[in-house]
């Protein structure tokens, strides 16, 4: 190498070292843009299928090996809310009403995406219960929590049928869906409003439908997956990856009913109990929609404010959404 070539060679070496350093810094920045731990809090039932698949495939664990991924099952949306408030969970899945109660109280959580939407039924065993007018003051109705989606639907139905949204408030008993199923079948409560697979088993055991939720609010109110705005702002890349993973798993469940049914049946705590054939039948039901776009946010908020359960209504669904679904909900 001639002396005239030395400056060029030295410049190339410096450039290579600089680019290498930039690459190392970029990698460090990418790995640091994820939390050290991440807990997903969800409820048992058919709607948990997406999360069971995500958990079984260890998708997040493979993508973020330095993050401790944890899964926590609770019995109600209010329990999801308390877990997020206490930082025992970062991502939660719950119905629209308990989400709105938290938002109304000042929680900075927002909707990452919706989960699934289906028709829930108010089930009674005693044939004398045909409408809400047949429930006396001592006839207890099981719901997972006083501010659960089912409880809000029941209040809207009471307003329509009885002229008073709070007419059945004293009838409501907070009880997990699985325990409520047993309480109904043993005669401890008069009726239960829950969801799949519990309601189908109650019908098979001799129950009948008193009320369809789709007849009260219409086909709105998909379950929600939520994160705090502050978490999203701190870990935007991580949050967007979680969003896309859930979208992918939702599409997978919608198109692979047998595999999803097998996962639900194998994970009794998450699925709520049932055989592969039973879950396959539920997943094949066209009333079940694995929805990614949040719906019913404004409709539920308007009703809940009108009966004093929350103090404000969002200007639009966009006020409640993260960038992943911004401008898509209602």
Buried (B, 14 or more C-beta within 10 A) or exposed (E): EEEEEEEEEEEEEEEEEEEEEEEEEEEEEEEEBBBEEBBBBBBBBBBBBBBBBBBBBEBBEEBBEEBEBEBBBBBBBBBBBBBBBEEEBBBBBBBBBBBBBBBBEEBEBBBBBBBBBBBBBBBBBBEEBEEBEBBEEEBBBBBBBBBBBBBBBBBBBBBEBBEEBEBBEEBBBBBBBBBBBBBBBEEBBBBBBBBBBBBBBBEEEEBBEBBBBBEBBEBBBBBBBBBBEEBBEEBBEBBBBBBEBBBBBBEBBBEBBEBBBBBBBEBEEBBBBBEBEBBBBBBEBEEBBBBBBBBBBBBBBEBBBEBEBBEEBBEEBBBBBBEBBEEBBE
